[in-house]
Amino acid sequence: MKRTAAVFAALLAGVPAAAHTQAAQRPWWSHNTVCYEVFVRSFYDSDGDGIGDLNGLTEKLDYINDGDAASRRDLGANCIWLMPIAESPSYHGYDVVDYYRVERDYGTNDDFKRLVAEAHRRGIRVLVDLVLNHSSSDHPYFKQALIDPNSPYRLWYGLSPTKPEGRGPWGQEIWHRSYNRDEYYFGLFVREMPDLDYRNPAVRREAQNIARYWLQDMGVDGFRLDAVAHLTEDGPVMKNAPSVHPVLREFAAYVRQVAPNSFTVGEVMDSTGSLPAYYPDQLDSHFAFDAADALINAARSGSARALFPAIMRLQRDIPAQRFSPFLRNHDQTRAMTDLRGDFAKGRVAATLMLTMPGIPFMYYGEEIGITGDKPDPRLRTPMQWTTGPSAGFTRGLPWEPLQPDSLTANVQVQDADAASLLNHYRALVHLRTSSLALGAGELVPLTASTDAVAAYLRRDGARVALVLVNLGATPAAGVTISSADRVLPAGRYAPATLLGGATAAALRVGADGRIRGWIPVPTLAPMSSHILDLTPGR
């Protein structure tokens, strides 16, 4: 049984729960944290060259979080994840040539340090993308490995005098002919990204040196680790190989030694069933791809029927709060495109994601409904700030053309509309970061009398929040809510509205702790969200 469930059982038995759920005893990332994913190239250009930069991001930090707890004009996120910012020959940065230098297009190492200082002043933690699976084919180490037969770096990469048989997990070429010699090298993704060999202790030590540099010298609060499921290969097994886990375990232990208060989150683009092998002593969290699909599918279909299984499995099989839900990221069709441009569905998707357990991540622009589909550059287009030239992203020509929706899906338009998607996100993020029930509570699904309504509790000790979302396109009248035994202490509840505006009917719970046939709101408007406080004795 998870700790939150055990504490609640104690409460039902009459044992005080306050000592069990003190936020001060938890790592910063395990409660009330919402992270915002930023592609620096596309966020804000401070110098007019058409490319977003670190100084531009620093200028826009108040949009993410202005540091004023009483303000609601900011988004309220208290953590940012920056897609790769190390020196790279590519626009995306996932092929690094210098792990110790900021990408020149983005600025300098000192610019980055100023960004971190300004973020910390506002209470924003900073995570950077760490690309350890592979380097760039332009990296000096790889060039030396190909040119010099006596170079120690030949042992840092997978090299073969002949081309081995076999292809990669999605049928791709994985052995590429050398640029310099009559031999082949292993690169799982593309030829420009040769894989590093983590069987070599020198490679593992260098990964630790890179992590220490960013934690100690550059001041970051942790890392998002790219493609960790592919760090090692066991023969033909190129994803989730058993040998991955000791590598991650060693790396994570080192990071905790250097920076005990840091946070690591990994990309394992796979089903929920593959994730438990990455716990308990490897990275702090991993992204929940099945949960992301469930959230989008619920909003798109208008049905809660398939919403909970993946999330409940994560909650059951993974230590509490150590997985990360999201809607979409930089590799996937944007959420609003998936939802066919329906902003009402975008609002309910946001409600679901930001009221689920775990450490949620939002992709920049999601909060204003930017669209985007493959190829990849069209998933990473410039942020849309205003209705002016280049959507206020740059004074020059944007590095990538804007999306066609830039005149409506932008901050300026939505900031002025109280019912906008942006203001809905703001309300949700601020609510989550101020509520321990929503920020760290256990998920308890409830049974609604219609599949169009998602109903569930989030409970952290004695703190309880109820979430009701009508996913359907029509009003839902007289919807009843029921539960299993022992979900609430016996007594009468006068629910307080936290989001949604509707006044909820009183709830009476019997000695068995069960909700029976309760109609909290007479009619739920189409695609509406309601969050209620059910804390006993409030």
MOSULFEN-V19055 format. One record per run of one state. SS is the DSSP state (alpha for helix, beta for strand, coil for the rest). FROM is the first residue (numbers start at 1). LEN is the number of residues. If there is no record, write none. Layout:
[[SS & FROM & LEN] [SS & FROM & LEN]]
This chain:
[[coil & 1 & 2] [alpha & 3 & 10] [coil & 13 & 5] [alpha & 18 & 3] [coil & 21 & 2] [alpha & 23 & 3] [coil & 26 & 2] [alpha & 28 & 3] [coil & 31 & 3] [beta & 34 & 5] [coil & 39 & 1] [alpha & 40 & 4] [coil & 44 & 10] [alpha & 54 & 6] [coil & 60 & 1] [alpha & 61 & 4] [coil & 65 & 14] [beta & 79 & 4] [coil & 83 & 3] [beta & 86 & 3] [coil & 89 & 7] [beta & 96 & 7] [coil & 103 & 6] [alpha & 109 & 13] [coil & 122 & 3] [beta & 125 & 6] [coil & 131 & 3] [beta & 134 & 1] [coil & 135 & 5] [alpha & 140 & 8] [coil & 148 & 4] [alpha & 152 & 5] [beta & 157 & 1] [coil & 158 & 1] [beta & 159 & 2] [coil & 161 & 14] [beta & 175 & 3] [coil & 178 & 6] [beta & 184 & 3] [coil & 187 & 8] [beta & 195 & 2] [coil & 197 & 4] [alpha & 201 & 17] [coil & 218 & 4] [beta & 222 & 4] [coil & 226 & 2] [alpha & 228 & 3] [coil & 231 & 3] [beta & 234 & 1] [coil & 235 & 2] [beta & 237 & 1] [coil & 238 & 5] [alpha & 243 & 16] [coil & 259 & 4] [beta & 263 & 4] [coil & 267 & 5] [alpha & 272 & 3] [coil & 275 & 1] [alpha & 276 & 3] [coil & 279 & 6] [beta & 285 & 3] [coil & 288 & 1] [alpha & 289 & 13] [coil & 302 & 7] [alpha & 309 & 9] [coil & 318 & 6] [beta & 324 & 1] [coil & 325 & 1] [beta & 326 & 1] [coil & 327 & 8] [alpha & 335 & 4] [coil & 339 & 4] [alpha & 343 & 12] [coil & 355 & 5] [beta & 360 & 4] [coil & 364 & 2] [alpha & 366 & 3] [coil & 369 & 7] [alpha & 376 & 4] [coil & 380 & 9] [alpha & 389 & 4] [coil & 393 & 18] [alpha & 411 & 5] [coil & 416 & 5] [alpha & 421 & 14] [coil & 435 & 1] [alpha & 436 & 5] [coil & 441 & 1] [beta & 442 & 4] [coil & 446 & 1] [beta & 447 & 2] [coil & 449 & 4] [beta & 453 & 8] [coil & 461 & 2] [beta & 463 & 8] [coil & 471 & 5] [beta & 476 & 2] [coil & 478 & 3] [beta & 481 & 2] [coil & 483 & 8] [beta & 491 & 3] [coil & 494 & 2] [beta & 496 & 4] [coil & 500 & 7] [beta & 507 & 3] [coil & 510 & 8] [beta & 518 & 1] [coil & 519 & 4] [beta & 523 & 2] [coil & 525 & 4] [beta & 529 & 5] [coil & 534 & 5]]
